[in-house]
């Protein structure tokens, strides 16, 4: 809401990451958690598909933007379990694109 310049892919990556990795409480019933995960995954897929109809980008483009976005999320007030997932995902993407 405060962005006025820059690459829109950064905003797409941020929204996707928040949608995909937002913490779900462990004490919720298993069927509710599984249902929410299915809905979340489907929504994330549709979200990216819709943006890809309007903007040309690859999964690689998005993943490269996800690295700094997830790193920035690590200093925000997110649940420790979500931070652990973000850190692992960040490390995996760094290895994928920047290790030799």
N, C-alpha and C positions, 0 to 999 in steps of 0.2 A: 504494500500500500504506500510505502514511502519511496519506492524506486522511481527514478526519473531518467536514468541513463544506464548504459551498460548492456551487456549481452543478456537477452531475455532467457537464454538457456540456463543461466544461473538461477533465475527465479523458478523455472520449470523444475530444475534439479532440487531446489530447496523444498518446493511443495511436494514433489514426489517422495523425497526422503522423509519428510514429516508424516505424510500419509502412510508410507510403507513401514516405518520403524517406530511409530508412536507406541509407547509402552501400554500394554494391556495387563491389568492386575492379575496376578497369579491365582488369586483366590476366587476368581469367577468360575462358574460351572464349566466343565470341559466342553460341553456341547455349545455353550454360548461363545466361548473362546474360539472354537473351531469355526463356528458360523461367522463370527466377526473376521477371522483371518481370511476365509473364502471371499467374503464381501470386499474386504480391503484389497486383496490381491486382484480381484476382478476390477474394482474401481481404479486401481493404479494402472492396470493394463489399458482400460478405456481412456483414462486421463492422458497417457502417453500417445495412444493411437490418435486421439482427437488433436492433440498438439502437432503430431506429425503430419496431419492433413493440412495444417495451416502454416507450418514452418518446416523447413528441410533440415533435419539433423539425424545423425546416426546414434545408435546405442553407445558407440565409442565416445562420441561427442558428449553425450549425457554423463557417461561414467567419469570422464575426465573432469567435468564440472562438479560431479558429486564429491570428488576428493576434497577440495577446499570447503565446499558447503558442509560436508560432514565434520570436517575438522573444526569449523566455526561452531557447529552445533555442540561440540564437546565442551565448550565453555559456557553454554547456556544452561538454564535451570531445567535439565531433563533428568528423568529417573536414572539411577545408577545402572539398572539393567539395560536401558536404552543406550546409555553411554558405552557400555561394553559392546553392544552390537555395532554401534557406529564406529568404534575404534577398530574392531575386527574387520568390518567392511572397508574402512579407509586403508588399513594395512594390506588387505587383499588387492584392492585396486592399485595401490602404489606398486606392489610386486608385479601385477599384471602389466602395467604400462611403463614403469620406470626402473625395473631391475634388469640387469644385464646378464 
